[in-house]
Amino acid sequence: MDKNSKIVIVGAGIFGLSTAAKLASEGYKHVTVVDRHMPPVPDGSSSDISRVIRFDYADEDYLNIAYEAYLKWSQLPKYKGIFFKSPYILTGNTSAHGRAWIEKTTAALTKKQLPWAKLDSAAAAKSRYPVLTGTLATPNFTGYLNEQAGWADASKAVSQLRDDCLELGVSFICGRAGTVISLDTDSQKRVRAVKTLAGTSIEGDHFILAAGAWTSGLVDMYNSTLATAQVIGYTPLTDAEVKKYKDVPIYANFNTGWFNFPSHEDTKTLKMAVHGWGYTRAPTAEDHQSVKANISSPPLIPPRQRANFTPPDGEDRLRTGLREILPELADRPFDRVALCWYTDTPSGDFIMDSHPDYKNLFVAGGGSGHAFKFLPVLGDYTFLAFTKRLPEHLAQKWRFRTEYKDDKDTFQGDGSRGGPARRELHAQEKAKL
């Protein structure tokens, strides 16, 4: 590929930014990233105070790549003050898929000769971490501990990645002039430009669509992605409590999908979230959807920060999970709540492949709620896929899938989801977004 080609990347999340930085570092001279807002984009899934960094996967490919990323998070000086080590407890309680996930994951860790410790009971977990005052996932608690884990301040990491792009010569177009609403194609189905909300066009030779949950509103994704909203809550803490809960382990219950982070010193909050089946939002006319068949999408215009809203049943799940580990905080009013938009794929696998309908459009995404941890190495892999040099087994795993097009509900997940079934947001709930 000619390094003088004009490459336009739609989306300034981790897929878009990491790819842009890698392309520029490889000598591509004309790389432009366009988005609705300068990154960190407030309602993008890459923006927030924290993301879990772990390599616990039953799948060998994800385990190896996540471990590669973990070593960079924990060793490279540029991540100091962004990445923080923290132990990770995973429990499946009585859920069959939770127990299966634990068994397969620990077997994969053992095969790679990575240490982990079995936790046979809630008492064993509380003995290691007395700060956990709740009953944990009882009855029949089963789980394990991995001390090689942690969390990253997501917005700080994205800000650094953005600055890396700027230093490498990547250009940015944001605001209405960077809000892409459609593609301009020729008779050969080659993309000539992207059209924006400002009425302008951005021309290019090659286009990379990395728009996350907004992708399926721009092109037909053949039912291979689904935008789902997941709930997040932030409990306010006193200075003494920030210190007290600083060493709370990351605790994930795959039976419910609930997980937490240690206290966050900058914001004086304790964050928790649900990695579940989530909520969908049917798009409206104001979303300027190019693809009418798209069944779920976040609002198009980005707010200055996420709306302080989550559905009542989602807030109940946040409190129930918090009561499981720290009941003394469970009834305290939240500092704020929010929804985070996933780009789910049926299998939980990423997508890094050319779009089947266009000659010069590449799709990078399908984060499925677990992509952020790969940030230090993600651009390396998207670059290999973009230049057709990805190892064959990964090219197959991350291929663009068209076989789901006529299926009603293929989104069964990778086994990591828990809690109630997915549902559509009510009209009153949508209005609060």
C-alpha positions in Angstrom: 0.0 0.0 0.0 1.3 3.4 -1.0 2.4 5.3 2.1 1.3 8.6 0.4 -2.3 7.3 0.3 -4.9 9.3 2.2 -6.2 7.2 5.0 -9.4 8.3 6.8 -10.2 6.6 10.1 -13.8 7.1 11.4 -13.8 6.9 15.2 -11.4 8.1 17.9 -11.7 5.2 20.3 -8.9 2.7 21.0 -9.4 0.9 17.7 -9.2 4.1 15.7 -6.4 5.8 17.6 -4.2 2.8 18.0 -4.4 2.1 14.3 -3.7 5.7 13.4 -0.6 5.8 15.7 0.7 2.5 14.2 0.1 3.7 10.6 1.9 7.0 11.3 4.8 5.2 13.0 5.1 3.0 9.9 5.6 6.0 7.7 2.1 6.6 6.3 2.0 10.3 5.8 -1.6 11.2 5.4 -3.7 9.7 8.3 -6.8 11.6 9.4 -9.0 10.6 12.4 -12.6 12.0 12.4 -15.0 11.8 15.3 -17.9 13.7 16.8 -15.6 15.0 19.6 -11.9 15.3 20.3 -10.8 12.2 22.2 -11.5 11.1 24.8 -15.0 11.1 23.3 -17.3 11.6 26.3 -19.9 8.9 25.4 -17.4 6.5 23.8 -16.7 3.2 25.4 -13.0 4.0 25.8 -13.7 7.0 28.1 -14.0 6.8 31.8 -11.9 6.6 35.0 -11.1 2.9 34.9 -11.0 -0.3 32.8 -10.0 -3.8 34.0 -6.6 -5.0 32.8 -6.3 -8.8 32.9 -5.2 -11.7 30.7 -7.6 -14.3 32.1 -9.0 -16.0 29.0 -9.9 -19.6 28.2 -9.1 -18.7 24.5 -5.4 -19.1 23.9 -5.2 -16.3 21.4 -6.8 -13.7 23.6 -4.8 -15.0 26.6 -1.5 -14.6 24.7 -2.3 -11.1 23.3 -3.7 -9.9 26.6 -0.7 -11.1 28.5 1.5 -9.3 25.9 -0.5 -6.1 26.6 -0.4 -6.6 30.4 3.4 -6.7 30.3 3.5 -3.4 28.5 0.9 -1.9 30.9 2.9 -3.0 33.9 6.5 -2.4 32.6 6.5 0.6 30.3 7.3 4.0 31.9 4.6 5.8 29.9 1.9 3.9 31.7 3.0 5.0 35.1 0.2 6.9 36.7 -2.2 5.4 34.2 -2.0 1.7 35.1 -2.3 0.4 38.7 -1.8 -3.2 39.8 -4.7 -4.8 41.6 -5.6 -8.4 42.4 -8.5 -9.9 40.5 -11.1 -12.3 42.0 -13.4 -14.2 39.7 -16.4 -16.2 40.9 -19.1 -18.0 39.1 -21.2 -19.0 42.2 -23.9 -21.5 41.1 -24.0 -20.5 37.5 -23.1 -23.3 35.1 -21.5 -20.9 32.6 -19.6 -19.2 35.4 -18.2 -22.5 36.7 -17.3 -23.5 33.1 -15.6 -20.2 32.4 -13.5 -20.6 35.6 -12.5 -24.1 34.8 -11.5 -23.3 31.2 -9.7 -20.1 32.1 -7.7 -21.6 35.0 -6.7 -24.5 32.8 -5.5 -22.1 30.1 -3.5 -20.1 32.7 -1.9 -23.3 34.0 -1.0 -24.4 30.5 0.8 -21.1 30.0 2.5 -21.6 33.4 0.9 -18.4 34.8 0.1 -18.4 38.5 -3.4 -18.3 40.1 -4.8 -19.3 43.4 -8.0 -21.3 44.0 -10.6 -19.8 46.4 -12.7 -22.6 47.7 -15.1 -20.5 49.7 -16.2 -17.0 50.5 -14.3 -17.3 53.8 -11.1 -18.0 51.9 -11.5 -14.8 49.9 -12.4 -12.7 52.9 -9.4 -14.2 54.8 -7.1 -12.8 52.1 -9.0 -9.5 51.9 -10.6 -8.6 55.2 -11.9 -5.4 53.7 -14.6 -7.5 51.9 -17.3 -7.4 54.5 -20.2 -8.9 52.5 -21.3 -12.5 52.1 -19.8 -12.6 48.6 -21.3 -15.0 46.1 -22.9 -17.4 48.5 -24.1 -20.1 48.7 -21.6 -22.4 47.0 -19.0 -19.8 46.4 -16.3 -21.0 43.9 -13.6 -18.9 42.3 -10.0 -18.0 42.0 -7.5 -15.2 42.5 -5.0 -13.7 40.0 -2.6 -11.2 41.4 -1.2 -10.3 38.0 -4.0 -7.9 37.1 -5.0 -4.3 37.6 -6.9 -1.4 36.1 -6.1 1.6 33.9 -7.5 5.1 34.0 -9.2 4.9 30.6 -9.5 8.6 29.8 -5.8 9.2 30.7 -4.8 6.3 28.5 -6.8 7.6 25.6 -5.5 11.1 26.1 -1.9 9.8 25.9 -2.8 7.7 22.8 -4.3 10.9 21.2 -1.1 12.8 22.0 1.0 10.0 20.5 -1.0 10.4 17.3 -0.6 14.2 17.2 3.2 13.9 17.8 3.3 11.3 14.9 1.6 13.7 12.5 -2.0 12.3 12.6 -4.6 14.9 11.8 -8.0 15.2 13.5 -11.3 16.6 12.4 -13.9 16.8 15.1 -17.3 18.4 15.9 -20.1 18.5 13.3 -17.4 18.5 10.5 -16.1 15.2 12.0 -19.5 13.6 12.6 -19.9 11.1 9.8 -23.5 10.3 8.7 -23.0 8.5 5.4 -20.5 7.2 2.8 -20.1 8.7 -0.7 -19.4 5.8 -3.1 -18.9 5.4 -6.8 -20.5 2.9 -9.2 -17.8 0.3 -8.3 -18.7 0.5 -4.6 -15.5 2.3 -3.8 -15.8 4.8 -1.0 -14.7 8.3 -2.3 -15.5 10.3 0.8 -17.4 10.3 4.1 -20.2 12.9 4.5 -20.6 14.8 7.7 -23.3 16.4 9.8 -21.8 19.8 8.8 -22.6 19.1 5.1 -19.0 18.6 4.2 -17.1 15.7 2.7 -13.8 14.2 3.7 -12.1 12.4 0.8 -9.7 9.6 1.0 -8.1 6.6 -0.7 -8.6 4.1 2.1 -11.2 4.2 4.9 -11.1 2.5 8.3 -14.5 2.3 10.1 -13.8 2.2 13.9 -16.9 3.9 15.1 -17.8 1.5 17.8 -21.5 1.3 18.7 -22.3 3.8 15.9 -20.8 1.6 13.2 -24.0 -0.3 12.3 -25.8 3.0 11.6 -23.3 3.8 8.8 -22.9 0.4 7.0 -24.8 -2.9 6.9 -23.0 -5.1 9.5 -25.0 -8.2 8.5 -26.2 -8.7 12.0 -22.6 -9.3 13.2 -22.7 -6.4 15.7 -25.2 -5.2 18.2 -24.9 -1.9 20.3 -25.8 -2.6 23.9 -25.8 -0.3 26.9 -24.3 -1.5 30.2 -24.8 0.2 33.6 -22.1 1.9 35.6 -22.3 3.4 39.1 -20.0 5.6 41.2 -20.3 5.7 45.0 -18.9 8.8 46.7 -16.2 8.2 49.4 -14.6 10.3 52.1 -10.9 10.8 52.2 -10.6 8.1 54.9 -12.7 5.7 52.8 -10.6 6.3 49.7 -7.7 5.1 51.7 -9.6 2.2 53.2 -10.9 0.9 49.9 -7.7 1.5 47.9 -6.8 -2.2 48.2 -10.2 -3.7 47.5 -9.6 -6.4 44.9 -11.4 -6.3 41.5 -14.2 -8.7 42.1 -16.2 -10.1 39.2 -19.3 -12.4 39.6 -20.1 -14.0 36.2 -23.4 -15.2 37.6 -24.7 -11.6 37.7 -22.1 -9.8 35.5 -21.3 -7.4 38.4 -17.7 -6.2 39.0 -15.9 -3.3 40.8 -12.7 -1.4 41.0 -10.7 -0.2 44.0 -11.3 3.4 45.1 -10.4 6.1 42.7 -8.4 8.8 44.4 -8.9 11.6 41.8 -12.7 11.4 41.9 -13.1 10.0 45.4 -15.5 7.4 44.2 -15.7 3.6 44.1 -16.8 2.5 40.6 -18.8 -0.6 39.8 -20.4 -1.9 36.6 -22.4 -4.8 35.1 -20.9 -6.9 32.2 -24.3 -8.3 31.2 -26.7 -8.6 28.3 -27.5 -4.9 28.5 -30.1 -2.6 26.9 -30.8 -1.7 23.3 -32.0 1.6 21.9 -33.8 1.7 18.6 -32.4 4.8 16.7 -34.5 7.8 15.9 -34.6 10.2 12.9 -32.2 12.6 14.8 -29.5 9.8 14.6 -29.2 10.2 10.8 -28.9 6.5 10.3 -27.7 5.4 6.8 -28.8 1.8 7.5 -32.5 1.6 8.3 -32.2 -2.0 9.4 -30.0 -1.1 12.3 -31.9 -2.0 15.5 -29.8 -0.3 18.2 -27.6 2.7 18.4 -26.6 5.4 21.0 -27.6 9.0 20.4 -25.5 10.6 17.7 -24.6 14.0 19.2 -22.1 13.6 22.0 -22.7 15.2 25.4 -20.0 16.9 27.4 -20.2 13.9 29.7 -22.4 10.8 29.9 -25.9 11.5 31.1 -26.4 10.9 34.9 -28.9 8.1 34.2 -29.4 4.3 34.3 -32.6 2.4 34.2 -34.0 1.6 37.7 -33.5 -2.1 37.3 -29.9 -1.5 36.4 -29.3 0.7 39.4 -30.8 -2.1 41.5 -28.3 -4.5 40.1 -25.5 -2.2 40.9 -26.6 -2.0 44.6 -27.1 -5.7 44.8 -23.6 -6.3 43.6 -22.1 -3.7 46.0 -24.0 -5.2 48.9 -22.4 -8.6 48.0 -18.9 -7.3 48.8 -19.3 -4.0 50.7 -22.8 -3.8 52.3 -21.9 -0.8 54.3 -21.9 1.3 51.1 -24.8 -0.4 49.3 -27.5 2.1 50.4 -25.5 5.3 49.9 -26.7 7.6 47.1 -24.6 7.3 44.0 -22.4 10.2 43.0 -23.6 9.4 39.5 -24.7 6.6 37.3 -24.3 6.1 33.5 -24.6 3.8 30.5 -21.6 2.5 28.6 -22.1 1.4 25.0 -20.7 -1.9 24.0 -20.3 -3.1 20.4 -21.2 -6.8 20.9 -20.5 -9.5 18.4 -22.2 -12.9 18.5 -19.1 -14.8 19.6 -17.4 -11.9 21.5 -14.6 -11.8 18.9 -13.2 -8.6 17.4 -13.7 -7.6 13.8 -10.6 -6.7 11.8 -11.4 -7.2 8.1 -12.5 -5.5 4.9 -16.2 -4.8 4.6 -17.7 -7.2 2.0 -19.7 -4.4 0.2 -16.9 -1.9 -0.4 -13.5 -2.2 -2.1 -11.6 0.2 0.2 -13.4 0.1 3.5 -11.9 -1.8 6.5 -13.8 -2.4 9.7 -12.0 -2.4 13.1 -14.1 -3.0 16.2 -16.4 -5.4 17.9 -14.8 -4.7 21.2 -17.6 -6.7 23.0 -16.8 -5.1 26.4 -13.2 -6.5 26.6 -11.0 -4.7 24.1 -9.6 -1.9 26.2 -7.1 -4.1 28.0 -5.3 -4.7 24.6 -4.6 -1.0 24.0 -0.8 -1.2 24.1 -0.7 -3.8 21.3 -4.1 -3.4 19.6 -2.7 -1.1 16.8 -0.1 -3.7 15.9 -2.8 -6.3 15.2 -5.2 -3.9 13.4 -2.3 -2.8 11.2 -1.4 -6.4 10.3 -5.0 -7.0 9.4 -5.3 -3.8 7.4 -2.2 -4.7 5.4 -3.3 -8.3 5.0 -0.5 -9.7 7.1 -2.4 -11.0 10.1 -1.6 -14.7 11.0 -4.2 -16.9 9.3 -5.8 -18.2 12.5 -6.4 -14.6 13.7 -7.6 -13.5 10.3 -10.2 -16.2 10.5 -11.2 -15.4 14.1 -11.6 -11.7 13.3 -13.1 -11.9 9.9 -16.2 -10.0 8.9 -19.0 -12.5 9.2 -22.0 -12.4 6.9 -23.6 -15.7 8.0 -25.7 -14.1 10.8 -27.6 -11.8 8.5 -31.0 -13.6 8.7 -30.7 -14.9 12.2 -33.1 -13.4 14.8 -30.8 -13.5 17.8 -27.3 -14.7 17.4 -25.8 -12.8 20.3 -25.1 -15.6 22.7 -21.8 -14.1 23.9 -18.5 -15.8 24.8 -19.8 -17.1 28.2 -18.8 -14.1 30.2 -22.2 -12.4 30.5 -24.5 -12.7 33.4 -27.8 -11.4 34.8 -31.2 -10.7 33.3 -32.0 -10.9 29.5 -31.3 -8.0 27.2 -34.2 -5.6 26.8 -35.1 -2.4 24.8 -35.0 0.9 26.7 -38.4 2.4 27.4 -39.4 5.7 25.8 -39.0 7.5 29.1 -35.6 6.0 29.6 -34.4 7.0 26.1 -35.5 10.5 26.7 -33.1 10.7 29.7 -30.1 9.9 27.5 
